[in-house]
Structure formats: structure tokens, C-alpha cells
Amino acid sequence: MLPADALTIGVDIGGTNLRAAVVDGAGRLVDSEQLPTPSTVPALETAVEHVVRVLRGRHPQVAAVGLAVAGFIAEDMTTVRFAPHLPWRGANVAERLRPKLGLPVIIEHDANAAAWGEYFCGAAQGAGTWVLFAVGTGIGGAIMIDGQIFRGAFGTAGEFGHVVAVPGGRTCPCGKRGCLERYCSGSALTLTAQDMIATGRAPDSTLTREFHNHPEEISGRTIVRLAREGDPLARAVMRDLGTWLGRGLAIVQDIVDPELIVVGGGVSADADLYLDRARSVRDRTVVGAGHRPLARLETARLGGQAGMIGVALLAAKTVHTAAAERPGRTRKAR
């Protein structure tokens, strides 16, 4: 366990927003800041420096910084190899930021970070083999086995969002076409709504009437709001999201066979609009449907804070472990 008064900063860098928080050793969020995510490397690194400087100014005892990044992270947790929604390519971000911040810096995949948060103080406490399926701007995935993040041979395990669901389908920022996250994510909500409007689905819908001439202005928030108000097209969009999520969960179930799947990410806040549909699709499309036990489905307890909390805790764990292993320190007898 970490000391309860240990403070670290977790920075969750998504495709839309950069959010940072000071977190204590028990996983409690103490303070936070948020900025839009810049689109260039210099601006992005400047933004990270800014939020860390602001938070550290209010909490000078901060001991380390963790960055949760939506991309492929090298095994040493310092380098971003590739990030579909961010500008870093083969960049040793930790090495560049460490002297500027004056603190130890670690980098972690955003879904792995969120999974660590949920395991430490959220919906997955005590779980053995389990999966985080994070639905946000895109899809993030993480696998944990007996308290350890499963990274694969080269650190990129769990990329569920970039499994091709529709060959030749919608273009994905990763460079492929038809990836699952193009049909099952926050950004997919707007794409699906645009497709449905273009094909004349539900012409009596408020969504259709208000956005028929400018569908590019539709937002995920608008779709969710109208779905809650009973708009037929908005509800159809949410149902479509649930269908694709169910298919994705069936793939995860067949490959990993976990005891628990936690649905997280920003879109999980509205899981009541689609999760029952996803569960139904998952249950009938897995191999051996009806003849095997299936994972419990839970929604994340830490919500949109999971990545910040998790990566801050991982940074604290790294610093705490390094301090315990310094030469000259005597380990206490157990």
C-alpha cells in the first residue's frame, strides 16, 4: 500500500481534452485542471508543463507525474510509439518532460491507467482475470491478470478498438478502415447519426429537423440529451452503439474469457441507454452461447477520473518502489 499522504499528479491526455489531477495515496482526487488537447507536439508538451506547474504551485509536495496516453507505450514506460489521436510518434516524452518538470515522469496507456485505478479503488477490486473496455472518443482496452497489467510481448495488448469490424468501412485515424471504434465510441455517435440522417431514417425526429442541413454540427452530448427525451433517431443511434459494443464484448469474451468486464470511458456515464442492449448482443453472439459462464458486466466507478487516478497511483508506486530499493535502505522484517 502507498502512504495515504503521498501526492502525485496524473495527466490524462485524450483526443479531445487534457485533464490533470493531484491524487493522494488512497486514490482520492485532491485538485484538478483541464485544457483542450493541442494538436502539435510543442503545444501539447507545453500544455502538460502548464497544468503540472499550476497544480504543483498549489501542492508543492507532489512527488511524481504520470501521463495516461491514448497510444502505444514502450515497455520502459517512457516512450510513446504511436498515438492515433495525438501527434507523438516514437517520442521519449518522459525524457523530454522530466527536466522541464523537475519530477520523475512515467507514461502509461490510458486504458491501462484507468484499469489500475479501477483495480486499486474502483469496480474491479479483488478481480482475478478481468478486462476494462473503455468507450470514450475512441475505444481503449486493458487486461489485468492477478493484479498485473497484461501488456503483451511489446506493450500493446488490449487494442480492442482497432479490430476491424467492417472491412472497408469508415476511415479510422489509425490508418485502417472499419475499426470497431468507428462504430462504437463517442465519435461514432455523430458518424452514425449523420449516416442515419443521410439515409432518411426517422424524418420526424428532432435530431433530423435540427441538423438535416448541417449534420457536421451534431455532438454526442446532443444525441444523448435527445435520446433521454425520447427522440426516435437519437434512441436508434444509442441502440446501434449498444449493438456494436455487444459485438466487441463478445470478441473480448471469446479471446480472454474474463470473470469481469468493466465498461468505462466518458460514454459509460450514459450506460443506461445502451448497456442492456450490449449485454443481450454479447450473450447471444459468443461462441457456445447459452452453454458457458460469462463475465459480469459492470460500469466503472471512477468515471472519467479513472485514467488520472490510475496513472497518478502508478507514478506513486514507481517512486515508492524505487525509494524502497535504494542502496543502504534496510527492509523491514515481515
C-alpha positions as CSV (number, residue, x, y, z in Angstrom):
1,M,0.0,0.0,0.0
2,L,1.1,3.6,-0.6
3,P,1.3,6.2,2.1
4,A,-2.1,8.0,2.3
5,D,-0.5,11.4,2.2
6,A,1.7,10.7,-0.9
7,L,0.7,13.2,-3.6
8,T,1.3,12.7,-7.4
9,I,-0.1,14.2,-10.5
10,G,-2.0,12.2,-13.1
11,V,-2.4,13.7,-16.6
12,D,-5.0,12.0,-18.8
13,I,-4.3,13.0,-22.4
14,G,-7.2,12.1,-24.6
15,G,-8.1,13.0,-28.2
16,T,-10.3,15.9,-27.0
17,N,-9.2,17.0,-23.6
18,L,-6.1,17.1,-21.4
19,R,-7.1,16.6,-17.8
20,A,-4.8,16.6,-14.8
21,A,-5.3,15.9,-11.1
22,V,-3.4,15.7,-7.9
23,V,-4.1,12.3,-6.3
24,D,-3.3,11.0,-2.8
25,G,-2.0,7.6,-1.9
26,A,-5.6,6.3,-1.3
27,G,-6.7,7.2,-4.8
28,R,-8.6,10.4,-3.8
29,L,-8.7,13.3,-6.2
30,V,-7.4,16.4,-4.4
31,D,-7.3,19.0,-7.1
32,S,-7.6,19.2,-10.9
33,E,-7.2,21.2,-14.1
34,Q,-8.4,20.8,-17.7
35,L,-7.4,22.1,-21.1
36,P,-8.3,21.2,-24.7
37,T,-5.8,18.8,-26.2
38,P,-3.4,20.7,-28.5
39,S,-2.7,19.2,-32.0
40,T,1.1,19.7,-32.2
41,V,3.9,18.2,-30.2
42,P,5.3,21.6,-28.9
43,A,1.9,22.8,-27.9
44,L,1.0,19.5,-26.3
45,E,4.1,19.3,-24.2
46,T,3.7,23.0,-23.2
47,A,0.2,22.2,-22.1
48,V,1.4,19.4,-19.9
49,E,4.1,21.6,-18.4
50,H,1.4,24.3,-17.7
51,V,-1.1,22.1,-15.9
52,V,1.7,20.4,-13.8
53,R,3.1,23.8,-12.9
54,V,-0.3,25.2,-11.9
55,L,-1.1,22.1,-9.7
56,R,2.3,21.9,-8.2
57,G,2.1,25.5,-7.3
58,R,-0.9,24.7,-5.1
59,H,0.6,21.4,-3.9
60,P,4.4,21.7,-3.7
61,Q,4.8,18.3,-2.1
62,V,3.9,16.4,-5.3
63,A,6.5,13.7,-5.9
64,A,6.0,12.5,-9.4
65,V,3.9,12.8,-12.6
66,G,2.2,10.1,-14.7
67,L,0.8,10.6,-18.2
68,A,-2.0,8.5,-19.4
69,V,-1.8,8.5,-23.2
70,A,-4.2,7.1,-25.8
71,G,-1.5,5.2,-27.8
72,F,1.2,2.5,-27.9
73,I,3.6,2.9,-25.0
74,A,7.1,1.2,-24.9
75,E,7.8,-1.3,-22.2
76,D,10.0,1.1,-20.2
77,M,7.0,3.5,-19.8
78,T,8.9,6.5,-21.2
79,T,8.2,6.5,-24.9
80,V,5.0,7.0,-27.0
81,R,5.5,4.8,-30.1
82,F,2.2,5.8,-31.8
83,A,-1.0,7.5,-30.8
84,P,-3.8,7.7,-33.3
85,H,-5.4,10.8,-31.9
86,L,-2.2,12.6,-30.7
87,P,0.9,13.9,-32.6
88,W,3.6,11.9,-30.8
89,R,5.5,9.3,-32.9
90,G,8.4,7.4,-31.4
91,A,8.9,10.1,-28.8
92,N,10.6,9.7,-25.5
93,V,8.2,12.0,-23.8
94,A,9.2,11.2,-20.2
95,E,12.9,12.1,-21.0
96,R,11.9,15.4,-22.6
97,L,9.5,16.4,-19.8
98,R,11.5,15.2,-16.8
99,P,14.0,18.1,-16.7
100,K,11.3,20.7,-17.5
101,L,9.0,19.5,-14.7
102,G,11.8,18.7,-12.2
103,L,10.0,15.5,-11.2
104,P,10.0,11.8,-12.1
105,V,7.7,11.1,-15.1
106,I,6.2,7.8,-16.3
107,I,4.0,7.2,-19.3
108,E,1.2,4.6,-19.4
109,H,-1.5,3.6,-21.9
110,D,-4.7,5.5,-20.9
111,A,-6.8,2.3,-20.6
112,N,-4.1,0.6,-18.6
113,A,-4.0,3.6,-16.3
114,A,-7.8,3.6,-15.9
115,A,-7.7,-0.2,-15.2
116,W,-5.2,0.3,-12.5
117,G,-7.4,2.9,-10.9
118,E,-10.5,0.7,-11.1
119,Y,-8.5,-2.2,-9.6
120,F,-7.0,-0.1,-6.8
121,C,-10.1,1.7,-5.7
122,G,-13.0,1.1,-8.1
123,A,-15.2,-1.6,-9.7
124,A,-12.5,-4.3,-10.2
125,Q,-11.2,-4.6,-6.6
126,G,-10.3,-8.2,-5.9
127,A,-10.9,-9.4,-9.5
128,G,-8.5,-12.0,-10.9
129,T,-8.8,-12.1,-14.7
130,W,-10.7,-9.1,-15.9
131,V,-10.9,-6.6,-18.8
132,L,-11.5,-2.8,-19.0
133,F,-13.4,-1.8,-22.1
134,A,-13.3,2.0,-22.2
135,V,-15.7,3.8,-24.5
136,G,-14.6,7.4,-25.0
137,T,-13.6,9.5,-28.0
138,G,-12.3,6.1,-29.2
139,I,-12.0,2.7,-27.5
140,G,-9.4,1.8,-25.0
141,G,-8.8,-1.7,-23.7
142,A,-6.9,-3.2,-20.8
143,I,-6.4,-6.7,-19.5
144,M,-5.4,-7.5,-15.9
145,I,-4.5,-10.9,-14.5
146,D,-3.9,-11.5,-10.8
147,G,-3.1,-7.8,-10.1
148,Q,-0.8,-7.3,-13.0
149,I,-1.4,-5.4,-16.2
150,F,-1.0,-7.7,-19.2
151,R,0.9,-5.8,-21.8
152,G,1.8,-8.5,-24.4
153,A,5.3,-9.0,-25.7
154,F,5.7,-5.4,-26.9
155,G,3.4,-3.4,-24.7
156,T,0.4,-3.1,-27.0
157,A,-2.1,-5.7,-25.8
158,G,-5.7,-4.8,-25.5
159,E,-6.2,-2.7,-28.6
160,F,-9.9,-3.8,-29.0
161,G,-10.9,-0.5,-30.7
162,H,-8.8,-1.2,-33.7
163,V,-10.1,-4.7,-34.5
164,V,-11.6,-4.4,-38.0
165,A,-15.4,-4.8,-37.5
166,V,-16.4,-3.7,-41.0
167,P,-13.9,-4.4,-43.8
168,G,-13.6,-1.3,-46.0
169,G,-15.8,0.6,-43.6
170,R,-15.4,4.1,-42.0
171,T,-11.9,5.6,-42.1
172,C,-10.1,5.5,-38.8
173,P,-7.4,7.9,-37.6
174,C,-5.1,4.8,-37.0
175,G,-4.9,4.4,-40.8
176,K,-7.2,1.4,-41.2
177,R,-10.8,1.3,-42.3
178,G,-13.8,-0.2,-40.4
179,C,-12.2,-0.3,-36.9
180,L,-14.7,-1.1,-34.1
181,E,-14.2,2.3,-32.5
182,R,-15.6,3.9,-35.7
183,Y,-18.9,2.3,-34.8
184,C,-18.7,2.1,-31.0
185,S,-17.4,5.3,-29.3
186,G,-18.3,8.9,-28.6
187,S,-17.1,10.0,-32.0
188,A,-19.0,7.1,-33.6
189,L,-22.3,8.5,-32.2
190,T,-22.0,11.5,-34.5
191,L,-21.0,9.4,-37.5
192,T,-23.9,7.1,-37.1
193,A,-26.4,10.0,-36.6
194,Q,-25.0,11.6,-39.8
195,D,-25.4,8.3,-41.7
196,M,-29.0,7.8,-40.5
197,I,-30.0,11.3,-41.4
198,A,-28.5,10.9,-44.9
199,T,-30.5,7.8,-45.5
200,G,-33.8,9.3,-44.4
201,R,-34.1,7.4,-41.1
202,A,-36.8,8.9,-38.8
203,P,-37.7,12.1,-40.7
204,D,-40.0,13.2,-37.8
205,S,-37.0,13.2,-35.4
206,T,-35.9,16.5,-33.7
207,L,-32.4,15.4,-34.5
208,T,-33.2,15.2,-38.2
209,R,-35.1,18.5,-38.3
210,E,-32.5,20.5,-36.4
211,F,-29.4,19.1,-38.2
212,H,-30.5,17.9,-41.6
213,N,-28.8,20.8,-43.4
214,H,-25.7,20.8,-41.2
215,P,-25.2,17.3,-39.8
216,E,-21.5,18.0,-39.1
217,E,-22.6,20.1,-36.1
218,I,-24.2,17.1,-34.3
219,S,-22.5,16.3,-31.0
220,G,-22.5,13.2,-28.8
221,R,-24.0,15.3,-26.0
222,T,-26.9,16.4,-28.2
223,I,-27.6,12.8,-29.2
224,V,-27.6,11.6,-25.5
225,R,-29.8,14.5,-24.5
226,L,-32.4,13.9,-27.2
227,A,-32.3,10.1,-26.6
228,R,-33.2,10.8,-23.0
229,E,-36.1,13.0,-24.2
230,G,-37.3,10.1,-26.4
231,D,-36.2,11.3,-29.8
232,P,-36.6,8.2,-32.1
233,L,-33.4,8.9,-34.2
234,A,-31.3,9.6,-31.1
235,R,-32.5,6.4,-29.5
236,A,-31.8,4.5,-32.7
237,V,-28.2,5.8,-32.6
238,M,-27.8,4.7,-29.0
239,R,-29.2,1.3,-29.8
240,D,-26.7,1.0,-32.7
241,L,-23.9,1.8,-30.2
242,G,-25.2,-0.9,-27.9
243,T,-25.2,-3.4,-30.8
244,W,-21.6,-2.7,-31.7
245,L,-20.5,-2.7,-28.1
246,G,-22.1,-6.1,-27.6
247,R,-20.2,-7.5,-30.6
248,G,-17.0,-6.1,-29.2
249,L,-17.6,-7.6,-25.8
250,A,-18.3,-10.9,-27.4
251,I,-14.9,-10.8,-29.1
252,V,-13.3,-10.0,-25.8
253,Q,-15.2,-12.8,-24.0
254,D,-14.1,-15.3,-26.6
255,I,-10.4,-14.3,-26.6
256,V,-9.8,-13.5,-22.9
257,D,-12.6,-15.4,-21.1
258,P,-12.6,-12.9,-18.2
259,E,-14.6,-13.1,-15.0
260,L,-15.4,-9.4,-15.2
261,I,-15.7,-6.7,-17.9
262,V,-15.8,-3.1,-16.7
263,V,-17.2,-0.7,-19.2
264,G,-15.6,2.7,-18.6
265,G,-14.7,5.8,-20.5
266,G,-16.6,9.0,-20.9
267,V,-19.6,7.4,-22.7
268,S,-20.1,5.0,-19.7
269,A,-21.8,7.8,-17.8
270,D,-24.8,7.1,-20.1
271,A,-24.6,3.3,-20.0
272,D,-28.2,3.0,-19.0
273,L,-29.1,4.0,-22.6
274,Y,-27.2,1.1,-24.2
275,L,-25.6,-1.4,-21.8
276,D,-28.7,-3.7,-21.6
277,R,-28.6,-3.9,-25.4
278,A,-24.9,-4.6,-25.4
279,R,-25.3,-7.4,-22.8
280,S,-28.0,-9.0,-24.9
281,V,-25.9,-9.0,-28.1
282,R,-22.8,-10.2,-26.2
283,D,-24.7,-13.1,-24.6
284,R,-26.1,-14.5,-27.8
285,T,-23.1,-13.9,-30.1
286,V,-20.3,-15.5,-28.1
287,V,-19.1,-18.9,-29.0
288,G,-21.1,-21.5,-27.1
289,A,-23.9,-19.1,-26.2
290,G,-26.1,-20.4,-23.5
291,H,-23.6,-23.2,-22.6
292,R,-20.8,-21.3,-20.8
293,P,-20.4,-18.9,-17.9
294,L,-19.9,-15.3,-19.0
295,A,-18.2,-12.3,-17.4
296,R,-20.1,-10.0,-15.1
297,L,-20.6,-6.6,-16.8
298,E,-20.1,-3.6,-14.5
299,T,-19.7,0.1,-15.2
300,A,-16.6,1.9,-14.0
301,R,-16.9,3.5,-10.6
302,L,-14.3,6.2,-11.1
303,G,-15.9,7.5,-14.3
304,G,-13.8,10.0,-16.3
305,Q,-11.4,10.3,-13.5
306,A,-10.1,6.7,-13.7
307,G,-7.2,7.5,-16.0
308,M,-5.9,10.4,-14.0
309,I,-6.2,8.5,-10.7
310,G,-4.7,5.3,-12.1
311,V,-1.7,6.9,-13.7
312,A,-1.0,9.0,-10.6
313,L,-1.1,5.9,-8.4
314,L,1.2,4.1,-10.9
315,A,3.6,7.1,-10.7
316,A,3.5,7.0,-6.9
317,K,4.1,3.2,-6.9
318,T,7.1,3.6,-9.1
319,V,8.6,6.3,-6.9
320,H,7.8,4.4,-3.7
321,T,9.3,1.2,-5.1
322,A,12.5,3.0,-6.3
323,A,12.9,4.6,-2.8
324,A,12.5,1.2,-1.1
325,E,15.1,-0.4,-3.3
326,R,17.8,2.3,-2.9
327,P,21.2,1.0,-1.6
328,G,21.6,1.4,2.1
329,R,17.9,1.0,3.0
330,T,17.0,-1.8,5.3
331,R,13.8,-3.7,4.5
332,K,11.6,-4.3,7.5
333,A,11.1,-7.9,8.5
334,R,7.7,-9.2,7.6
